Amino acid sequence: MIFKEGERGAELVDNDNNRSKLVQLITSRFPSAKIVKTRNWCTDDESMFVYRNIEVYIYDLHDIPLQSTG
């Protein structure tokens, strides 16, 4: 992750390690999920790419927990 001065949050660097952890995080919470598309941008100094969008399909809706409106 990289943090930029004056920005709200961190940006996730697109590399093999982070990609693997991202897949693991998503599939651990939604077992039927598949990452179908990612989009990344080059940083201003052109030293690395960071994730901008990740498109995930969840094939089994039972993977999504129901929220009670209590």
N, C-alpha and C positions, 0 to 999 in steps of 0.2 A: 504494500500500500504506500501511496505517497500522499503527503499533506501539503497543500498550497496555502501560503499566507493570504488571509482574507477570504478564503473559500469556506463553505459550510462544512463539508465533509471530505473524507479521504477518497482517493481514486484507486481502484484495484488494477494493478499491473497485470497485463496479459503475458503470462509465461507458463511453462509446463507445470510448475509446482502449483500455482494458483488455479490453473485450469482443472487440475486433478482434484484439488480441495473443493472447488466450486461444484463439480459434478458430484462428489461425495456428499456435500452438504445438502444439495437439492434432492438427490435420490434417497438419502437417509430420512428425509421428512415426507417425501412423496415417492414411494417406491416405483410407481408406474411412469414417472416423469422422464422425459427425454429432452435434452437441450437440442433444439433444431437449428438455431441460428445465434451467432454472436456478432457484434459489431464493435470494433475498437477504433480509437483515434490515436494518432501520434501526438506525444506531448509537445508543448511549445518549443522546447529545446531539441526536439527530435531524437531524444535519447532512448525512448521506450514507447510502447503502446499501452493504453489503458482501456478497460472495458467501458463502453457507453450504453449498449443495449444487449440484453440476453433474452431470447425467446424460448420459452419452455412450454411444452405440451404435457398436460397431466391426463393420462389415458383412462385412469380409473378414478371416478369422482369420489369414491369411498376413501381415497387417500386424504381428502380435505376434511379436517375435523369440523363438526357442526358446532356453532356457537349458540349458547343458550341466551335468551333475551330476558333474563331474569329478574 
